[in-house]
């Protein structure tokens, strides 16, 4: 689920004053106070950041990458500034497993504010429609089955959908109204969990890839005749990662400070690369077969211990992740080989962080 905010929601860097010369120190920002760059290193694993409100996903990835001095980083599913909760960040070789997380189910807890529809479908947008009507809990619950299962959903105007090569949110910021086409999405569960007052309702939803929670709030409000928009949003589950796996930015920074003084290790904040592969069968191989797979060569599967199944497996040798591979026609064919030289997840992360 992606919730893209207008430019006003994204912190902007200080602008240079063109009247000053290029050598004017006032145009140099805080460069004099910058710390020397640390050498980048190989770091492999997952950090499931409990992203705070006000931070973009791109900013969050940059911060985690800097804290670890990691060479490579990416995230598995955007969360906008308005949203908090689970943002899985892949470091190093974990980036090869990002699609397995992005394709997994996601769970959200969100609050809908009734009485106003906004152009962004959340609190950051401009009010476009209003109503004095307020829905009862009974009316809401009666409507929820229409939004459960495989449904057609029109993405928000402020979304990352591409229209003729341009992002919908860029067109919306330029004042254009585009006709976005409905797309099939799957809502596994949608529940009303609280009605704190007549103005607000709290929901929990479990949904598949590509679902926009903001669009759920918009469409519920339209059918109920009272209009609505998202006023709070938290992601609690992404694929195999849940709230127990999350670490706050404050705790991560504190761990970094302790590691710098020799009192701990940032590896304690990492989850293993293979955590993203929980739904995929594991297959252990010998060191001789591992050497072949590491060179990109297929391995014949023989003997009574050869698996009867076909499809994707993750391969281990001596308990260590080696590759993603396909089983077919009696062969094990490597598709992605992992090189986990460098920092990897340590044991006892939850006790030490």
C-alpha positions as CSV (number, residue, x, y, z in Angstrom):
1,X,0.0,0.0,0.0
2,X,1.4,3.3,-1.0
3,X,0.2,6.7,0.3
4,X,2.0,9.5,-1.5
5,X,1.8,12.9,0.0
6,X,1.9,16.3,-1.7
7,X,5.1,18.3,-1.8
8,X,4.2,20.2,1.4
9,X,4.4,17.0,3.4
10,X,8.0,16.3,2.5
11,X,10.8,18.3,4.3
12,X,12.8,20.3,1.8
13,X,16.5,21.0,2.0
14,X,17.5,24.6,2.6
15,X,17.7,26.6,-0.6
16,X,20.8,28.5,-1.6
17,X,20.5,32.3,-2.0
18,X,21.6,33.0,-5.6
19,X,22.6,36.5,-4.6
20,X,25.5,35.0,-2.6
21,X,28.7,33.8,-4.3
22,X,29.5,30.1,-4.5
23,X,32.2,30.4,-1.9
24,X,30.0,32.2,0.6
25,X,29.9,30.0,3.8
26,X,26.2,30.8,4.2
27,X,25.6,28.7,1.1
28,X,27.5,25.8,2.4
29,X,24.9,24.7,5.0
30,X,26.5,22.8,7.8
31,X,29.4,21.4,5.8
32,X,31.9,22.7,8.3
33,X,30.3,20.6,11.0
34,X,30.0,17.5,8.8
35,X,31.6,14.4,10.2
36,X,34.1,12.6,7.9
37,X,32.6,9.9,5.7
38,X,32.9,6.4,7.0
39,X,34.0,3.6,4.6
40,X,31.1,1.6,3.2
41,X,31.0,-2.0,4.3
42,X,29.2,-5.2,3.4
43,X,26.2,-5.6,5.7
44,X,23.6,-8.4,5.0
45,X,20.2,-8.7,6.7
46,X,16.9,-7.0,7.4
47,X,16.1,-4.1,9.6
48,X,12.3,-3.8,10.2
49,X,12.1,-0.1,11.1
50,X,9.2,1.1,13.1
51,X,9.0,4.2,10.9
52,X,7.9,7.3,12.7
53,X,5.3,9.7,11.3
54,X,6.8,12.5,9.3
55,X,9.6,10.5,7.7
56,X,9.5,9.3,4.1
57,X,10.5,5.8,3.2
58,X,13.4,7.1,1.2
59,X,14.6,9.1,4.1
60,X,14.3,6.1,6.4
61,X,16.4,3.9,4.1
62,X,19.1,6.6,3.9
63,X,19.3,6.9,7.7
64,X,19.5,3.1,8.2
65,X,22.1,2.8,5.4
66,X,24.2,5.6,7.0
67,X,24.0,4.1,10.5
68,X,25.3,0.8,9.2
69,X,27.7,2.3,6.7
70,X,26.1,-0.2,4.3
71,X,27.0,-0.4,0.6
72,X,23.5,-1.4,-0.5
73,X,20.0,-0.9,0.9
74,X,16.4,-0.8,-0.2
75,X,12.9,-1.2,1.2
76,X,10.0,-3.7,0.7
77,X,6.9,-1.5,0.4
78,X,6.5,2.3,0.7
79,X,5.1,4.0,3.7
80,X,4.3,7.7,3.4
81,X,5.2,10.4,5.9
82,X,1.6,10.2,7.4
83,X,2.0,6.4,8.2
84,X,3.9,4.7,10.9
85,X,4.9,1.1,11.5
86,X,6.7,-1.7,9.7
87,X,9.1,-0.6,7.0
88,X,11.3,-3.6,6.1
89,X,14.7,-2.4,5.0
90,X,17.0,-4.8,3.2
91,X,20.7,-4.4,3.5
92,X,23.3,-6.0,1.2
93,X,22.3,-9.5,-0.1
94,X,18.9,-9.2,1.5
95,X,18.0,-6.9,-1.4
96,X,17.8,-10.1,-3.5
97,X,14.8,-11.3,-1.4
98,X,12.8,-8.0,-1.5
99,X,10.2,-9.4,-3.9
100,X,9.2,-12.2,-1.5
101,X,8.4,-9.6,1.1
102,X,6.6,-7.2,-1.2
103,X,4.4,-10.0,-2.5
104,X,3.3,-11.0,1.0
105,X,0.2,-9.9,2.9
106,X,0.1,-6.6,4.7
107,X,-1.9,-5.7,7.8
108,X,-2.9,-2.1,8.7
109,X,-4.7,-0.4,11.6
110,X,-6.2,2.9,10.5
111,X,-8.6,5.6,11.5
112,X,-11.1,7.2,9.2
113,X,-12.3,10.7,9.9
114,X,-15.9,11.2,8.6
115,X,-17.5,14.3,7.2
116,X,-14.8,15.3,4.7
117,X,-13.3,13.9,1.5
118,X,-9.9,15.3,0.6
119,X,-8.0,15.2,-2.7
120,X,-5.2,13.1,-1.2
121,X,-7.6,10.9,0.8
122,X,-5.8,11.8,4.0
123,X,-5.3,14.7,6.3
124,X,-2.6,16.4,4.2
125,X,-5.0,17.2,1.3
126,X,-7.5,19.9,0.3
127,X,-11.1,19.3,1.3
128,X,-13.2,18.6,-1.8
129,X,-16.5,17.4,-0.3
130,X,-18.3,17.7,3.1
131,X,-21.3,16.2,4.8
132,X,-23.1,16.5,8.2
133,X,-24.0,12.8,8.1
134,X,-22.1,10.4,10.5
135,X,-22.3,6.7,10.1
136,X,-23.4,4.3,12.8
137,X,-21.3,1.2,13.7
138,X,-24.2,-1.0,12.3
139,X,-24.2,0.8,9.0
140,X,-20.4,0.4,8.7
141,X,-20.4,-3.3,9.5
142,X,-23.2,-4.0,7.1
143,X,-21.0,-2.4,4.3
144,X,-17.7,-4.2,5.0
145,X,-18.5,-7.5,3.1
146,X,-18.6,-5.4,-0.1
147,X,-14.9,-4.6,0.5
148,X,-13.8,-8.1,1.4
149,X,-12.3,-10.6,-1.1
150,X,-11.3,-9.8,-4.6
151,X,-12.6,-6.3,-5.5
152,X,-12.0,-3.6,-8.0
153,X,-10.3,-0.5,-6.6
154,X,-9.6,2.9,-8.2
155,X,-6.2,4.2,-6.9
156,X,-6.1,7.6,-5.3
157,X,-5.2,10.6,-7.4
158,X,-2.1,11.0,-5.3
159,X,-0.6,7.6,-6.0
160,X,2.5,6.3,-7.7
161,X,0.5,4.8,-10.7
162,X,2.1,5.8,-14.0
163,X,0.0,7.7,-16.6
164,X,1.7,8.0,-20.0
165,X,5.1,7.7,-18.2
166,X,4.3,10.2,-15.4
167,X,3.4,9.5,-11.8
168,X,-0.2,10.2,-10.9
169,X,0.8,12.3,-7.9
170,X,3.0,14.5,-10.1
171,X,0.1,15.2,-12.4
172,X,-2.2,15.9,-9.4
173,X,0.3,18.3,-8.0
174,X,0.2,20.2,-11.3
175,X,-3.5,20.5,-11.0
176,X,-4.5,17.8,-13.5
177,X,-7.3,15.3,-12.8
178,X,-6.6,12.0,-14.4
179,X,-8.9,9.1,-15.0
180,X,-7.3,6.2,-13.2
181,X,-8.6,2.8,-14.1
182,X,-9.9,0.3,-11.5
183,X,-7.5,-2.5,-10.6
184,X,-8.2,-5.9,-8.9
185,X,-7.0,-6.0,-5.3
186,X,-7.6,-8.6,-2.6
187,X,-8.8,-7.7,0.9
188,X,-8.5,-10.7,3.1
189,X,-10.0,-9.1,6.1
190,X,-11.6,-5.7,7.0
191,X,-12.9,-5.2,10.5
192,X,-14.3,-2.3,12.5
193,X,-12.5,-2.4,15.8
194,X,-13.5,0.8,17.5
195,X,-15.8,3.8,17.2
196,X,-14.4,6.3,19.7
197,X,-16.8,9.0,18.7
198,X,-19.2,9.9,15.9
199,X,-16.4,11.6,13.9
200,X,-14.0,8.6,13.8
201,X,-13.9,4.9,13.2
202,X,-10.9,2.6,13.6
203,X,-10.4,-0.4,11.3
204,X,-8.0,-3.2,10.8
205,X,-7.3,-4.6,7.3
206,X,-5.3,-7.4,5.9
207,X,-4.7,-7.1,2.2
208,X,-2.6,-8.1,-0.7
209,X,-0.1,-6.3,-2.9
210,X,-1.3,-3.1,-4.5
211,X,-4.1,-2.2,-2.1
212,X,-4.6,1.4,-1.2
213,X,-6.0,1.9,2.3
214,X,-6.7,5.5,1.5
215,X,-9.0,4.4,-1.3
216,X,-10.9,2.1,1.2
217,X,-11.6,5.2,3.4
218,X,-12.7,7.2,0.4
219,X,-15.0,4.6,-1.0
220,X,-16.5,3.7,2.4
221,X,-17.3,7.4,2.9
222,X,-18.9,7.8,-0.5
223,X,-21.2,4.8,-0.2
224,X,-22.2,5.7,3.4
225,X,-22.9,9.2,2.1
226,X,-20.8,11.0,4.8
227,X,-17.4,11.1,3.0
228,X,-14.2,10.2,4.8
229,X,-10.4,10.3,4.7
230,X,-7.5,8.6,6.6
231,X,-6.5,10.5,9.7
232,X,-4.1,7.8,11.1
233,X,-2.4,4.8,9.6
234,X,-0.1,2.2,11.0
235,X,1.3,-0.9,9.2
236,X,1.6,-3.8,11.6
237,X,2.5,-6.7,9.4
238,X,4.5,-7.0,6.1
239,X,5.0,-10.5,4.8
240,X,6.9,-12.4,7.5
241,X,7.6,-9.4,9.6
242,X,5.3,-8.3,12.5
243,X,5.4,-5.8,15.3
244,X,7.7,-8.0,17.5
245,X,10.4,-7.6,14.7
246,X,10.3,-3.8,14.6
247,X,12.9,-1.5,16.0
248,X,12.4,2.2,16.6
249,X,14.8,4.7,15.1
250,X,15.7,5.9,18.6
251,X,16.7,2.4,19.7
252,X,18.6,1.8,16.5
253,X,20.5,5.1,16.9
254,X,21.2,4.2,20.6
255,X,22.5,0.8,19.5
256,X,24.8,2.5,17.0
257,X,26.2,4.8,19.7
258,X,26.9,1.8,22.0
259,X,28.5,-0.1,19.1
260,X,30.8,2.9,18.4
261,X,32.0,2.8,22.0
262,X,32.5,-0.9,21.9
263,X,29.6,-1.8,24.1
264,X,27.6,-3.7,21.5
265,X,27.2,-4.5,17.8
266,X,24.8,-3.2,15.1
267,X,24.5,-6.8,14.0
268,X,22.1,-7.2,17.0
269,X,19.6,-5.1,15.1
270,X,19.7,-7.3,12.0
271,X,17.3,-10.2,11.1
272,X,18.8,-12.9,8.8
273,X,18.5,-12.6,5.1
274,X,16.5,-15.8,4.9
275,X,13.8,-14.4,7.3
276,X,12.2,-13.1,4.1
277,X,12.0,-16.7,2.7
278,X,9.9,-18.2,5.5
279,X,7.2,-19.5,3.1
280,X,9.8,-21.2,0.8
281,X,11.1,-24.7,1.5
282,X,14.7,-25.1,2.6
283,X,17.1,-27.7,1.1
284,X,20.4,-28.5,2.6
285,X,23.2,-29.6,0.3
286,X,26.8,-31.0,0.7
287,X,29.8,-28.8,0.4
288,X,30.7,-30.3,-3.0
289,X,27.2,-29.5,-4.3
290,X,27.4,-26.1,-2.7
291,X,30.6,-25.3,-4.7
292,X,28.9,-26.2,-7.9
293,X,25.9,-24.0,-7.1
294,X,28.1,-21.1,-6.1
295,X,29.7,-21.3,-9.6
296,X,26.2,-21.1,-11.1
297,X,26.2,-24.8,-12.1
298,X,23.2,-27.1,-11.7
299,X,23.3,-30.1,-9.4
300,X,21.7,-33.5,-10.1
301,X,19.4,-34.7,-7.4
302,X,19.8,-38.4,-6.8
303,X,19.1,-41.0,-4.2
304,X,16.3,-41.6,-1.8
305,X,16.8,-38.2,-0.1
306,X,16.2,-36.3,-3.4
307,X,13.0,-34.1,-3.0
308,X,10.0,-35.1,-5.0
309,X,8.7,-31.6,-5.3
310,X,9.4,-28.9,-7.9
311,X,9.6,-25.1,-7.6
312,X,11.6,-22.6,-5.7
313,X,13.7,-23.6,-2.6
314,X,16.3,-21.8,-0.7
315,X,19.5,-23.8,-0.4
316,X,21.7,-24.0,2.7
317,X,25.1,-25.5,3.4
318,X,26.2,-26.2,7.0
319,X,23.2,-24.1,8.1
320,X,24.2,-21.1,6.1
321,X,22.1,-19.5,3.3
322,X,23.7,-20.2,-0.1
323,X,21.2,-19.7,-3.0
324,X,17.7,-19.5,-4.3
325,X,17.2,-22.3,-6.7
326,X,14.6,-24.1,-8.8
327,X,14.0,-27.9,-8.7
328,X,13.0,-29.4,-12.0
329,X,13.7,-32.5,-14.1
330,X,15.8,-34.0,-11.3
331,X,18.1,-30.9,-11.1
332,X,18.7,-28.1,-8.7
333,X,19.3,-24.9,-10.8
334,X,20.7,-21.8,-9.0
335,X,18.8,-18.6,-9.7
336,X,20.3,-16.2,-7.1
337,X,23.5,-16.9,-5.3
338,X,24.3,-15.2,-2.0
339,X,27.6,-14.0,-0.8
340,X,27.3,-13.3,2.9
341,X,30.8,-12.1,3.6
342,X,30.7,-9.2,6.0
343,X,28.3,-8.3,8.8
344,X,25.3,-10.6,9.3
345,X,22.6,-11.0,11.9
346,X,23.8,-12.0,15.4
347,X,21.9,-14.3,17.7
348,X,19.8,-12.9,20.5
349,X,18.9,-9.7,18.7
350,X,15.7,-9.2,20.8
351,X,17.5,-9.5,24.1
352,X,20.3,-7.1,23.2
353,X,18.5,-4.3,21.3
